[in-house]
Amino acid sequence: MTQPGACVLTREGLGSMVDAFRADGRTVIGPAVRDGVIVHDEISSIEDLPAGWTEEAEAGSYRLEPTGTDELFAFSSPSQSWKRFLYPERTLLIRASRGASGMAITQPEPDVPSLVFLGIRPCDLAALDVLDRVFDDPAATDPTYTARRADLVTVAVACGHPGNTCFCASMDTGPSPRGGYDLALTELGWDGPTEYLVDVNTERGAEVMERIEHRQATAADRAAAEEVHRNATARMGRHLDGSHPPQAAKAPDHPRWDDVADRCLACGNCTMVCPTCFCSTTVDSTDLPGGEAELWRVWDSCFTQDFSYLHGGSVRSSIKARYRQWLLHKLVTWHDQFDTSGCVGCGRCITWCPVGIDLTEEIRAIAESPPTARREEPT
């Protein structure tokens, strides 16, 4: 068997990789164009990938643009995150049924599809590492997430075209994969035949490559991949200074929190597209005859007023309080809980905010400007 290392695939070889995964009975999930955006969807062949498309993203703005090339991965991050395939939007926790012998309570076995993530970006790989710390904690393991994660195959792709809202380089999560993948691709040869430098990182990845025609990587191939990394780093659209979030945490009454609250709609878009947000609530449902009841876990957001509801009312009743909680928890107190930042620099929250709120700008403004007189409002 091929030992972990680097090799090169042609475009046809990449198609053979997809075929090999499908022959093993795996569902391949990858980027695809749907309804004017790049999303994650089931991939049956490389023809389903977004060849020749990139995105133009800014705060509160997104549109697809043709590249004029045959590149398959010329975009930054798809509009969705991958978390929904491991941590579904709705999960059945308990079912209770009334029968002749009384009430029977069952806990369904986790649904565990055999998945391949094809084209997962380095920032999203880092997000999986964050979610592992949350859901794979031995003290509080989530059975659905853990079962799906254990069987997952990850084929990462280095980001050669970061978007204007990306800042993974300053978060040390990209634009090239740091680890946590089975195979990692770098798209090469934009001025000629497209090829893919493949870094083989695990035995599972090596077994797949053993079945696909490839050649060994040369020094020139590696140099081309390094050039992709350098160019992507230089073109990064945003930057987050690591010293700024702790400074902002020391200014809970800064007037900038009021300014952003005036713009924020508390819609929760940022938390829905974030690859690491995991807030949830539970919902009971009962059929009309009253013979069966179910308890479901569903995604929630810390921006909803009822999310922090305790007896007597919401702990964070104002948008200002909820935005501040989300941002400082994500960038500061996650370090205390999970030994890492809750932000991986993908920039989705900036792109998909309807009013274009930019967390990198808000944190910078609070950290670099002294607080002035503030409005007295409930927090």
N, C-alpha and C positions, 0 to 999 in steps of 0.2 A: 504493500500500500504506500502511496505517496506520502512522504512526511510533510508536516506543515512547512510552508514556504511560500514562494511567489511564482505564479505562472501567468500566461496570457491567453485570453479567449478571443476569438473573432465574434462578430455579431451572431453568426450561425451557431457558434459554440454556446453563446448565452441562451439562444433558443433551445439548444439541447439540454441545458441545465433546467430550464422550466419543464421540459418534457420529462426529464428524469425524476424531478420531484413529483410530478403528477402521476407518473408510473408507479411511484411508491405509495400512492393513495393519499398524498398530501394536497391540501388546498393552498394554492399560491395566491397571496394577497400582495398587490403592488399598486403603483400609481397609475391612474387612468384619467382621461378627460371625461367629465360628466357635467352637463348643464353649465358650461362655461367656466368651470374650475377644475383643478387637479385634485382628485380624491383618492382614497384607497378602495380598491375593489378586487374581486376575484379575477385573476389573470389566467387565461387558457393558453396564450402564446405571447411572444414578445410583440406581436402586432397590436396587442391591447395597450401597450405602453405609450406614453405621450411623446412619440417621436416628433421632433421639430417644434416643440412648444416650450415656452418659458412663461413666467409671470412677471408683471410689473406691480409690485406691492409698495404701498406707503401706508401711513397711519390712516386707517379708515378707508382704504382704497385697494382694489385688486382687479386686475384684468389679465387675460391671457394674450400673449403676443407670439407670432411665429418667429423662429430663430433663423430660418433659411438653411439649416443644417439637418443632418439625420440623427443628431444626438437624442438618446432616449431619456437622459437624466439632466436636462439643461435648466432645471428649475431648482428652487431652494427646498421648501418644505410643503407638502400637500396641505390643503386647507384643514384637514382633519388630523388628529393624532392617532396613533396606533392603539391607544389604551382600550378602546371599546372592544377590541378583539380578545383581550385578556380580562378586562374588567367591564362586562357588558352594562349597557344603560339600565337594563332591568334584569334582576336575578331573583328567581323564586327561592325563598329561604325555607318556608314551612307550609305544608298543606294539612288541613284538618278536615276529616270527613265523618259525618254521622251515619252510622249503620245500625243494623238490628242488634249488634252486640255492644253498641256504645260508640264513643268517639275514638277515631283512630288518627294519630298524628304521625306524619312522615316527613322526612327531610330528603328531598330529591338528591340523587347522585349528580355531581357536576357534569355538565355537557362539555366534552373535551374534543373539539375538532382538531385534526392533525394539520397544523398550519406552518407555512413558510412566509416570513416577511421578506419580500424581495424589494430592495431599494430603500430600506430604512436608513435614514440619515444619521450621522454621528450624534447630533443633538437628541434625537429620539432614542438612540441607544442609551445615552446617558439618562434619559427619562425613565427607561425600563429599569435601570439600576436603582433609581430613586424609588420607583414603585415596588421593587423587590424588598426594599428596606421596610416598606409599609405593610405589604400583604404577605410577605414571606417570613415575617418575624415569628420565631418559634413560640413566642408568648401569645400571639394572636394571628394565627395563620388563616388566610382566606382560601377555602378549598378549591373554588372555581379558578381563581387566579393562579394558585400554585400548580394545579394539575395542567392548565393550559401552558403555563410558562415552562414547565419541565420538558414538554414535548416540542417546544417551539424551535424552528430553525431560522436563523437570522442571516440574511445576505445583505450586508450594509453596502452603501455607495457613498464614496467621498463626495462632498459638495464642491463642485467646480464653479457654480454660479450662485453665490449667496444673494439673497434678496436685500432690498433697501431697509427692511425691518429686522434683519438678522444681526445677532451680536454674539454668536457662539464662541468666536475666538477669544473674546474677553471673559467668557465663562469657562474657558479651557475644556470645552466639550466638542470642538470641531475646528476647522471644517473637515478634517480627516478623522476616521474612527480611532479611538484610543484603546479599544478592547471590547469584550463582551459580545463578539460575533462569531459565527462559524466561518463565513467567507466575507471578504470585503473587496469591492470593486472600485476601480478608478477608471473613468471613461477617458480614453486617449484617442489621438488621431483625428482631431476635428478637421484638419486640412486634407485628410486622406481617408482610407478605409478605417472605420471605427473599430477599435480594439479595447479590451478591458484587462487591465492589470488586476490579478486576483491574488489577494493575500489569504492563504489557507491557515486558519487559526485553531481548528479543532480536528479531532479524528473523524467526527461526523461530516465536517466539511471536506476532509481529505477523501472520504469514501465516495462522496458525490463526484469530486473532480477526477477520481480514478476511472469513472465511466464516461467522461467527456473528453473529446479531442482537444488538446491544448499544447502549447509549447512553453518551455522554461523562460522565465523573464530574464532579460538582459540588463546590463547596467544602463543602457539608453532608456529602456522601459521604466526603470526605477527613477531615473532622472526626470523623465517626462511627468511621472506621477508627483514627484516633489515640486515640480513647476506648477502643476495644478493646485497643489496645497498653498504655495506661496502667493499665487495670483488670487486665489479665493480669500485668503487672509487679508490681502491688501485691499480687496474690494468690499470688505464687510461694511454694511450700511449703518450700523449702530455700534455703540460701545457702552459698556457699563463698568464704571470704576468700582473695584471691589471695596474701596474704603468708604464709598458713599452710603450704602445701605445702613451700616451701623451708625453713621452720623445722623441720618434721617430718623433712626429709631430714638435718638436722644432729643428729638424735637417733635413730640406728639401734638403740640399746640401750634405748630408753624402755620401761618395763614395760607400756605400753599395747599394744605389739606382742604381748606374751605374752597379754594379756587377749583380744585379738581372735582370736588363734590358738586359744585354748580354745573359741571359739564357731564358728570357720570350719570347714566340712566339706570344703573343697577340692574341691567338686563341679564347679566351673567354670561354674555358671550365669551368673555376672556376665560372664565373657568371651564366652559364647555370645550373650547379648542385647546386649552392648555394640556400638554402631555403628562403633567404630574398632578394636577388637581384631582382629588379623589373623594370629595365630600359627598355624602349620601344621606338619605332618610329612608324610613320604612313606611309602607302603605299597606293597609288591610283591605281586603275585598271579600265579599260574601255573596253567594248566589242567591237568587230571589227566594227559592224554597227554604233557604237556611240550612241546607245539608252539607255545604262545603264552604270552607274559608281558606284564604291564602294570605301569606305574609310575603311581600315583595320588597327587595332593596332596589331603590331607584336613585339615579344621580340627583344631586342637589347642588346648591351653590351658596357660599357664604354671603353672597349679595342679596339673597332673599331675606326678607325681614323676619320670617318665622324660623329661619335656620337656627338662630341663637335664642329661640323662645324658651324661657323658663317660667315657672309658675309666677304669674303677675305681669308678664310682658317680655319683650325682646331685650336682650342684653345690649345689642347694638341697634338702636332704633333709627339712627341717622345714616344716610348714604356716606357721609364723611367717615363715620366710625367703621362702616363695613369695608370701604375702600382701603382705609388705613390698615385695618386688620388683615385684609388679603395681601396687600403689598409687603407689609413688614413681616408677616408670617412666612410668606414665600421666600423673601430675601435674607431674613435675619434669624428668626427663631427656628426655622427648619434646621439650621446648623446645630442647635441645641438638641433637637429631637432626633435627627437622622444623620448627623455628622456630614451634611452636605447642603448646598443651596437647593431650594425648591424650584429654581429657575434654571433652564438649560440654554437660554438664549435663542430659541427658535423664532421669536418675534411674532407668533400667531396672535397673541393678545393685542398687539399694536395694530396689525393688519385688520383684524375682524372686530375692532371696537367701532361701533357706529359713529362715534364722535371723535375718533382718532386720538384717544388718550395714549400717551407714550410713557410707559413706566420708566424707561431710562432717563427721559427728560424730567419727569416728576421727581425722581430720586436725586438727580443732579441739582435741580433747582433748590430743593430743601437742604441738601448738604452744603451747597456753595453760597447760599444767601442767608444772612442773619434774620431771625424772626423779627417781625414788627408787630404792631398792635393787631390783635385778632378780634374777630367777631365772637360774641358770646352766644353760642348755640349749643343745643344738647349734643352730647357725644355718645 
